[in-house]
């Protein structure tokens, strides 16, 4: 069995970029991929845009902005608790080739 790889990205008021990153990561050929987006207490409208993409990724929301490292830590804890063997931190404005 191929180990679970969790791709973790932090969103803060940039749902459009984050959703595009998720779509590009979904094109990966890796067969056991989980995408985790941590919303770092974005404005409600931005979070709602992101939440609409819940079928593409796991969406976690922090009730306060913990910064880049704090948001990634939320994602890493989730990945570990859900069986990820590997985790990759990815900026939310990245396009995966």
C-alpha positions in Angstrom: 0.0 0.0 0.0 1.2 3.5 -0.8 1.7 5.7 2.3 -0.6 8.6 2.9 0.8 11.9 2.0 -0.8 15.0 3.5 -0.4 18.3 1.7 -1.0 21.2 4.1 -1.6 24.8 3.2 -2.6 27.8 5.3 -5.2 30.2 4.0 -5.8 33.8 5.3 -8.2 35.8 3.2 -7.0 34.4 -0.1 -9.5 31.6 -0.9 -9.2 32.1 -4.6 -5.5 31.3 -4.6 -6.0 28.5 -2.2 -8.7 26.8 -4.2 -6.5 27.0 -7.4 -3.7 25.4 -5.5 -6.0 22.6 -4.3 -7.2 22.0 -7.9 -3.6 21.9 -9.2 -2.6 19.5 -6.4 -5.5 17.2 -7.2 -3.9 16.6 -10.6 -1.0 14.9 -8.8 -0.3 11.3 -9.9 0.4 10.3 -6.3 -2.3 7.7 -5.5 -2.8 8.3 -1.7 -3.0 12.1 -1.3 -4.9 14.1 1.3 -5.0 17.9 1.0 -5.5 19.8 4.3 -6.3 23.5 4.3 -6.1 25.4 7.5 -8.1 28.6 7.5 -6.3 31.0 9.8 -9.4 33.0 10.9 -10.2 34.6 7.6 -13.1 37.0 7.1 -16.4 35.1 7.0 -16.9 35.7 3.2 -13.4 34.3 2.4 -14.0 31.3 4.6 -17.3 30.5 3.0 -15.6 30.5 -0.5 -13.1 28.1 0.9 -15.7 25.9 2.6 -17.4 25.5 -0.7 -14.4 23.4 -1.8 -14.7 20.9 1.0 -15.2 18.1 -1.5 -11.6 18.7 -2.7 -9.8 19.1 0.6 -10.2 18.8 4.3 -10.9 22.3 5.6 -10.0 23.2 9.2 -10.7 26.6 10.7 -8.8 28.2 13.5 -10.8 30.6 15.6 -7.8 33.0 15.7 -4.9 33.8 13.4 -2.0 31.7 14.6 0.4 32.8 11.9 2.0 30.6 9.3 3.7 28.2 11.7 0.7 27.9 14.0 -1.6 27.2 11.1 0.8 24.5 9.7 1.0 23.0 13.2 -2.8 22.5 13.2 -2.6 20.8 9.8 0.3 18.6 10.9 -1.5 17.5 14.0 -4.5 16.6 11.9 -2.4 14.7 9.4 -0.7 12.7 12.1 -3.9 11.9 13.8 -5.4 10.7 10.5 -2.6 8.3 9.5 -0.3 10.4 7.3 3.1 8.8 6.9 4.4 12.0 5.2 3.4 15.6 5.2 4.3 18.4 2.8 3.8 22.1 3.7 2.8 24.1 0.6 2.2 27.8 0.2 -1.4 28.4 -0.8 -0.4 30.4 -3.9 1.6 27.5 -5.4 0.6 25.8 -8.6 1.5 22.1 -8.6 2.8 20.9 -12.0 
